[in-house]
Amino acid sequence: MNNNTAFGCTVKTVLQRERRMKPGKVYEGTFRRDVEHDDFQWDEHYTFTEGQRQMVVSRRYPLVYQGWYVNVHRHDDGALYPSFKRVPIKEDTDVEDFIKIVGLELRNGLKGLVGKSTR
């Protein structure tokens, strides 16, 4: 790491919320050297631009059931939406057994979430 001290320089700050930088506060962003002077490096100009704050990501539709083959999400309007996961179907996969397993899993995922289940 190389430490350098620039004397007699001008620093312009572009901040998101504050008008001036607060002492001791750590800011994340980009520090750029705008103008270079060869004669003793006086009156150099720098610009610091504070980066955008990261927003907290929330799940759009919460997961109310997670199964082996099926997930069930609840949308904002209260509706339930099942979605299928990627399934590695091979040549020796029995389609009838697969349909039964997925149907049972879907029934288990919706049981208790929708009225009374059949059976």
C-alpha positions as CSV (number, residue, x, y, z in Angstrom):
1,M,0.0,0.0,0.0
2,N,1.3,3.4,-0.9
3,N,0.5,6.4,1.3
4,N,0.4,9.8,-0.3
5,T,-0.5,13.2,1.1
6,A,-1.7,15.9,-1.3
7,F,-1.0,19.5,-0.1
8,G,-3.0,22.5,-1.4
9,C,-5.6,20.6,-3.2
10,T,-9.3,21.2,-3.8
11,V,-11.8,18.4,-3.1
12,K,-15.3,18.6,-4.4
13,T,-17.8,16.2,-2.7
14,V,-21.0,14.9,-4.2
15,L,-23.0,13.3,-1.3
16,Q,-26.4,11.5,-1.3
17,R,-27.9,13.2,1.8
18,E,-25.5,15.4,3.7
19,R,-24.3,18.8,2.5
20,R,-20.9,18.4,4.1
21,M,-18.9,15.4,5.1
22,K,-19.0,14.6,8.8
23,P,-15.7,14.1,10.7
24,G,-15.0,10.5,11.4
25,K,-17.8,9.1,9.3
26,V,-16.9,6.5,6.7
27,Y,-18.2,7.2,3.2
28,E,-18.2,4.7,0.3
29,G,-17.8,5.9,-3.2
30,T,-15.4,7.0,-5.9
31,F,-12.5,9.4,-5.4
32,R,-11.2,10.8,-8.7
33,R,-8.3,13.0,-9.6
34,D,-9.6,15.6,-12.0
35,V,-6.7,17.9,-12.8
36,E,-3.0,17.3,-12.5
37,H,-0.3,20.0,-12.2
38,D,3.3,19.0,-12.7
39,D,4.8,22.1,-10.9
40,F,5.0,20.9,-7.3
41,Q,1.5,19.4,-7.6
42,W,-0.2,22.5,-6.2
43,D,-3.9,23.3,-6.9
44,E,-4.8,19.8,-7.9
45,H,-8.6,19.1,-8.1
46,Y,-10.3,15.9,-6.8
47,T,-13.9,14.8,-6.8
48,F,-15.5,12.4,-4.3
49,T,-18.8,10.9,-5.3
50,E,-20.7,8.9,-2.7
51,G,-22.1,5.7,-4.0
52,Q,-25.8,4.8,-3.9
53,R,-27.0,3.0,-0.8
54,Q,-28.1,-0.5,-1.3
55,M,-31.8,-1.1,-0.8
56,V,-32.8,-4.0,1.4
57,V,-34.3,-6.7,-0.8
58,S,-37.5,-8.3,0.4
59,R,-39.2,-11.3,-1.2
60,R,-41.9,-10.2,-3.5
61,Y,-44.2,-13.1,-2.8
62,P,-43.5,-15.1,0.4
63,L,-43.0,-18.8,0.2
64,V,-45.7,-20.6,2.2
65,Y,-44.8,-24.2,1.2
66,Q,-41.5,-25.7,-0.1
67,G,-41.6,-29.2,-1.3
68,W,-39.3,-31.5,-3.3
69,Y,-41.0,-30.7,-6.6
70,V,-43.5,-27.9,-5.8
71,N,-43.4,-24.5,-4.1
72,V,-46.4,-22.5,-3.1
73,H,-46.3,-18.7,-3.0
74,R,-48.9,-16.3,-1.6
75,H,-49.3,-13.1,-3.6
76,D,-50.3,-9.7,-2.2
77,D,-54.0,-10.3,-3.1
78,G,-54.0,-13.5,-1.0
79,A,-54.0,-15.8,-4.0
80,L,-51.9,-19.0,-3.8
81,Y,-49.6,-19.8,-6.7
82,P,-47.9,-23.2,-7.0
83,S,-44.8,-23.3,-9.0
84,F,-42.8,-26.4,-10.1
85,K,-39.1,-26.8,-9.5
86,R,-36.7,-28.1,-12.2
87,V,-37.1,-31.8,-12.3
88,P,-34.4,-34.1,-13.8
89,I,-36.6,-36.5,-15.7
90,K,-34.6,-39.4,-17.0
91,E,-35.4,-42.1,-19.6
92,D,-36.3,-44.6,-16.9
93,T,-38.7,-42.2,-15.0
94,D,-42.2,-43.6,-14.7
95,V,-44.4,-40.7,-15.6
96,E,-47.5,-42.1,-13.8
97,D,-45.6,-42.4,-10.5
98,F,-44.1,-38.9,-11.0
99,I,-47.6,-37.4,-11.5
100,K,-48.9,-39.2,-8.3
101,I,-46.0,-37.9,-6.3
102,V,-46.3,-34.3,-7.5
103,G,-50.1,-34.5,-7.0
104,L,-49.7,-35.7,-3.4
105,E,-47.1,-33.0,-2.7
106,L,-49.3,-30.3,-4.2
107,R,-52.2,-31.5,-2.0
108,N,-49.9,-31.4,1.1
109,G,-48.7,-28.0,0.2
110,L,-52.2,-26.6,-0.1
111,K,-53.7,-28.5,2.9
112,G,-54.5,-26.1,5.6
113,L,-54.1,-23.1,3.3
114,V,-57.3,-23.7,1.3
115,G,-60.6,-24.8,2.8
116,K,-60.9,-28.5,3.4
117,S,-58.8,-31.0,1.6
118,T,-60.3,-33.9,-0.2
119,R,-59.5,-37.1,1.7
